[in-house]
Amino acid sequence: MTQRIVPTLVVVLMIFTACGDKVLYLDNDYPAMIPKQYAVGIVNLDGRLQQNLTMSSDGREQLFTVTDSALWRYERMLRVRILQHEILVDTPQFVLDFEYKNQWFIGEPMISPDDRNLYFVADYPPDIWNAKRSADGDWDTPTIMKEVSTEKDDWYVTLSRNQNLYFTNGTVFKSGIEQGKYRSKIKLDSEFNTKDTRDPCISPNEDYLIFVATDSLNSNQSDLFISFVKSDGSWTEAQNLGPDINTAYLEIAPYISPDERFLFFSRREKWQHAAFSNVYWVDLKVIEQFRPPLE
């Protein structure tokens, strides 16, 4: 198999953050309640299909997936690092060195809230993998997470602030750390989990879940939905996030910024042979209109 090696790209850094902000962003055109493309010219490039953004707790490291649409394949993961006076764009070494047993397929990165772990899916059928932060700040050689991976295709890891891990194979599962390791999983008991539920994004406090539904929940396309946890631990009926976010295209890959200011997601024309796939961001206040009243 031939890997595509992405040359390192250095970009002059503008300070894209206001005084006092805890997270650095690659874009100073902050969105309000209508989504905008994020970091055009760095993350979003014309003619390239990009999706699945994640970032470190300070925003200085951001990763995303580059997709080969014609083959419907996660082709590689790119990393953007904000250094003192420049932006460095490259492919992590572990991605270039990854050994595939079946098919070249790698993507959906997710950095843990404590910045110590990177989760992603790889090979095909995809399993969940974990790379730990090394002493030099880079990522070590990844290992497969056999204890939580299922016999089906596993996708889209998301983590809460207390490190509870969620993922989906069409059904959303939750796994907590037991004796220092993720060893088991449980299926979320919810109405939305009786259908095809994809790309879960758990809130930091685990009080709501944003996810993708396809051909379910009265939607004929891939849209973003939200469900809140009620006081008794059950989940509210899922709600479509509405026409400002969901369009005739596919909305996928929701992600909440580390400072809980923004919701990121990807918008793609179609699954295969797509003309575009771009990363968007919107003010996280957009979800408040769907939050149920206090009981």
C-alpha positions as CSV (number, residue, x, y, z in Angstrom):
1,M,0.0,0.0,0.0
2,T,1.2,3.5,-0.9
3,Q,0.8,6.2,1.7
4,R,0.3,9.8,0.7
5,I,2.8,11.9,2.6
6,V,1.6,15.5,3.2
7,P,4.5,17.9,3.1
8,T,4.9,20.1,6.2
9,L,3.3,23.6,5.6
10,V,4.3,26.6,7.7
11,V,1.9,29.6,7.8
12,V,2.6,32.9,9.4
13,L,0.5,33.1,12.5
14,M,-2.0,35.9,13.2
15,I,-3.2,35.9,16.8
16,F,-6.8,34.7,16.3
17,T,-7.9,35.2,19.9
18,A,-9.2,37.9,22.1
19,C,-7.5,38.9,25.3
20,G,-8.4,36.5,28.0
21,D,-9.7,33.7,25.8
22,K,-8.6,30.3,27.0
23,V,-8.7,28.6,23.6
24,L,-6.9,29.7,20.4
25,Y,-8.8,29.4,17.2
26,L,-7.6,29.5,13.6
27,D,-10.2,32.1,12.7
28,N,-11.1,35.5,14.2
29,D,-14.5,35.7,12.4
30,Y,-16.4,34.3,15.3
31,P,-19.9,33.0,14.3
32,A,-23.2,33.9,15.9
33,M,-26.3,31.8,15.4
34,I,-25.7,31.1,11.7
35,P,-22.9,28.7,10.9
36,K,-19.8,29.8,9.0
37,Q,-17.0,27.9,7.4
38,Y,-14.1,27.6,9.9
39,A,-10.5,28.7,9.1
40,V,-10.8,29.0,5.3
41,G,-7.3,28.5,3.8
42,I,-6.1,26.4,6.7
43,V,-8.7,23.8,7.6
44,N,-11.1,24.3,4.7
45,L,-9.4,24.3,1.3
46,D,-11.2,24.4,-2.0
47,G,-11.1,21.1,-3.8
48,R,-10.3,19.1,-0.7
49,L,-12.8,17.2,1.4
50,Q,-12.3,17.8,5.1
51,Q,-14.3,16.9,8.2
52,N,-14.2,15.7,11.8
53,L,-12.5,18.5,13.7
54,T,-11.1,18.1,17.2
55,M,-8.7,20.2,19.3
56,S,-6.6,20.3,22.4
57,S,-7.9,22.1,25.5
58,D,-6.0,25.3,24.6
59,G,-6.7,25.0,20.8
60,R,-3.0,24.9,20.0
61,E,-3.3,21.4,18.4
62,Q,-6.2,20.7,16.0
63,L,-6.8,17.6,13.9
64,F,-9.2,16.7,11.2
65,T,-9.9,14.0,8.6
66,V,-9.2,14.4,4.9
67,T,-11.5,12.2,2.8
68,D,-11.2,10.6,-0.5
69,S,-14.9,10.9,-1.6
70,A,-14.7,8.8,-4.7
71,L,-13.6,5.8,-2.7
72,W,-15.6,6.8,0.4
73,R,-12.5,6.5,2.5
74,Y,-10.9,8.4,5.4
75,E,-7.7,9.0,3.7
76,R,-5.6,10.6,6.4
77,M,-5.6,12.9,9.4
78,L,-4.0,16.3,9.3
79,R,-2.7,18.2,12.3
80,V,-2.5,22.0,12.7
81,R,-0.3,23.3,15.5
82,I,-0.2,26.9,16.7
83,L,3.4,27.7,17.6
84,Q,4.7,30.9,19.0
85,H,5.1,32.7,15.6
86,E,3.7,30.3,13.1
87,I,1.1,27.7,12.2
88,L,2.5,24.3,11.3
89,V,0.3,21.9,9.2
90,D,1.4,18.3,8.9
91,T,0.4,14.6,9.2
92,P,1.3,13.0,12.6
93,Q,4.0,10.3,12.2
94,F,1.8,7.6,13.6
95,V,-0.7,8.1,10.8
96,L,2.1,7.7,8.2
97,D,3.4,4.6,10.0
98,F,0.0,3.0,10.6
99,E,-0.1,-0.7,9.6
100,Y,-3.4,-1.7,8.1
101,K,-4.6,-5.3,8.1
102,N,-7.5,-4.9,5.7
103,Q,-7.9,-1.5,4.0
104,W,-6.2,1.9,4.1
105,F,-8.8,3.8,6.2
106,I,-8.1,6.2,9.1
107,G,-9.9,9.2,10.5
108,E,-12.3,10.7,13.1
109,P,-9.7,12.0,15.6
110,M,-10.8,13.0,19.0
111,I,-8.5,14.5,21.6
112,S,-9.4,13.7,25.2
113,P,-10.3,16.7,27.5
114,D,-7.1,16.2,29.5
115,D,-5.0,16.2,26.3
116,R,-3.4,12.9,27.1
117,N,-5.1,10.6,24.7
118,L,-6.1,10.7,21.0
119,Y,-8.9,8.4,19.8
120,F,-9.7,7.6,16.2
121,V,-11.1,4.8,13.9
122,A,-8.9,2.9,11.5
123,D,-8.7,0.0,9.1
124,Y,-11.9,-1.4,7.6
125,P,-14.2,-2.6,9.0
126,P,-13.2,0.2,11.5
127,D,-12.2,-0.3,15.1
128,I,-11.4,2.2,17.8
129,W,-7.8,3.0,18.4
130,N,-6.0,5.0,21.1
131,A,-2.6,6.9,20.9
132,K,-1.2,8.3,24.1
133,R,0.7,11.5,24.5
134,S,4.4,10.9,24.7
135,A,6.9,12.7,26.8
136,D,7.9,15.0,23.9
137,G,4.3,16.0,23.4
138,D,3.7,14.0,20.2
139,W,1.6,10.9,19.9
140,D,2.9,7.3,20.6
141,T,2.2,4.3,18.5
142,P,-1.6,3.6,18.8
143,T,-3.2,0.4,20.1
144,I,-6.6,-1.1,19.3
145,M,-9.2,-0.9,22.0
146,K,-10.3,-4.5,21.9
147,E,-12.4,-4.3,25.1
148,V,-14.8,-1.7,23.8
149,S,-14.7,-2.3,20.0
150,T,-17.7,-4.4,18.8
151,E,-18.2,-6.9,16.0
152,K,-19.8,-4.2,13.9
153,D,-18.2,-1.1,12.4
154,D,-17.3,1.3,15.2
155,W,-17.3,5.0,14.8
156,Y,-16.9,8.4,16.3
157,V,-15.5,8.5,19.8
158,T,-16.6,11.3,22.1
159,L,-15.7,12.0,25.7
160,S,-17.1,13.9,28.6
161,R,-15.1,16.0,31.1
162,N,-14.8,13.0,33.5
163,Q,-13.4,10.8,30.7
164,N,-16.6,8.7,30.1
165,L,-16.3,7.5,26.5
166,Y,-19.1,7.2,24.0
167,F,-19.1,5.8,20.5
168,T,-21.5,4.3,18.0
169,N,-21.9,1.3,15.6
170,G,-25.4,2.6,14.7
171,T,-26.2,2.2,18.4
172,V,-24.6,4.6,21.0
173,F,-22.6,2.9,23.7
174,K,-21.0,4.4,26.9
175,S,-17.8,3.2,28.6
176,G,-16.3,4.3,31.9
177,I,-12.8,3.8,33.2
178,E,-12.4,0.7,35.4
179,Q,-9.1,0.2,37.1
180,G,-7.4,2.6,34.8
181,K,-8.8,1.2,31.6
182,Y,-12.0,1.1,29.4
183,R,-13.1,-2.5,29.9
184,S,-16.8,-2.7,29.3
185,K,-19.7,-0.7,27.7
186,I,-23.4,-0.2,28.0
187,K,-26.0,0.7,25.5
188,L,-27.7,4.1,26.1
189,D,-31.3,3.5,27.1
190,S,-33.2,6.0,24.9
191,E,-35.7,6.2,22.1
192,F,-33.2,7.6,19.7
193,N,-31.0,4.6,20.3
194,T,-33.6,2.3,18.8
195,K,-32.8,3.7,15.4
196,D,-29.7,4.3,13.4
197,T,-27.8,6.9,15.5
198,R,-24.4,8.2,14.3
199,D,-21.7,10.6,15.3
200,P,-22.6,11.1,19.0
201,C,-21.1,14.2,20.7
202,I,-21.6,14.1,24.5
203,S,-21.6,17.4,26.3
204,P,-18.8,18.0,28.9
205,N,-21.2,17.4,31.8
206,E,-23.1,14.6,30.1
207,D,-26.4,16.6,30.2
208,Y,-27.1,16.4,26.5
209,L,-26.1,14.5,23.4
210,I,-25.8,15.9,19.9
211,F,-25.9,13.2,17.2
212,V,-26.5,12.4,13.5
213,A,-29.7,10.6,12.4
214,T,-30.1,9.3,8.9
215,D,-33.5,8.2,7.5
216,S,-34.9,8.3,11.0
217,L,-36.6,10.7,13.4
218,N,-38.7,12.0,10.6
219,S,-35.6,13.1,8.6
220,N,-34.9,12.0,5.1
221,Q,-31.3,13.1,5.2
222,S,-28.3,13.2,7.6
223,D,-29.1,15.9,10.1
224,L,-27.9,17.0,13.6
225,F,-30.3,16.2,16.5
226,I,-30.1,16.9,20.2
227,S,-31.5,15.1,23.3
228,F,-31.2,16.2,26.9
229,V,-30.9,14.1,30.1
230,K,-33.9,14.5,32.4
231,S,-33.8,14.6,36.2
232,D,-34.7,10.9,36.4
233,G,-31.8,10.0,34.1
234,S,-33.9,9.3,31.0
235,W,-33.5,11.1,27.7
236,T,-35.8,13.6,26.1
237,E,-37.3,13.1,22.7
238,A,-34.6,14.0,20.1
239,Q,-35.1,17.4,18.3
240,N,-33.8,18.4,14.9
241,L,-31.4,21.4,15.3
242,G,-33.3,23.3,12.6
243,P,-32.8,24.8,9.2
244,D,-30.1,27.2,10.1
245,I,-27.8,24.2,10.8
246,N,-29.5,21.3,8.8
247,T,-29.7,21.8,5.1
248,A,-30.4,19.6,2.0
249,Y,-26.8,18.4,2.4
250,L,-25.4,16.0,4.9
251,E,-24.6,17.5,8.4
252,I,-22.3,15.2,10.3
253,A,-19.5,15.1,12.9
254,P,-20.6,17.5,15.7
255,Y,-18.0,18.6,18.2
256,I,-18.2,21.0,21.1
257,S,-15.2,23.3,21.6
258,P,-13.2,22.9,24.8
259,D,-14.4,26.2,26.2
260,E,-18.1,25.3,25.3
261,R,-18.4,28.4,23.2
262,F,-18.9,26.9,19.8
263,L,-20.4,23.9,18.1
264,F,-18.4,22.6,15.1
265,F,-19.8,20.2,12.5
266,S,-19.1,19.1,9.0
267,R,-21.4,19.6,5.9
268,R,-21.0,17.3,3.0
269,E,-22.8,17.2,-0.3
270,K,-23.3,13.5,-0.3
271,W,-21.5,10.3,0.9
272,Q,-19.8,9.4,-2.4
273,H,-18.5,11.5,-5.2
274,A,-19.2,14.6,-3.2
275,A,-18.2,18.0,-4.6
276,F,-17.3,19.3,-1.1
277,S,-17.0,18.5,2.5
278,N,-16.2,21.4,4.9
279,V,-16.0,22.2,8.6
280,Y,-18.4,24.8,10.0
281,W,-18.8,26.4,13.4
282,V,-21.7,28.2,15.2
283,D,-22.3,29.7,18.6
284,L,-23.2,27.0,21.0
285,K,-26.1,29.1,22.3
286,V,-27.9,27.8,19.2
287,I,-28.9,24.7,21.3
288,E,-30.6,26.7,24.1
289,Q,-33.9,27.1,22.2
290,F,-34.2,23.3,22.4
291,R,-33.4,22.9,26.1
292,P,-36.4,21.7,28.1
293,P,-37.6,23.8,31.0
294,L,-36.4,22.9,34.5
295,E,-38.6,20.3,36.1
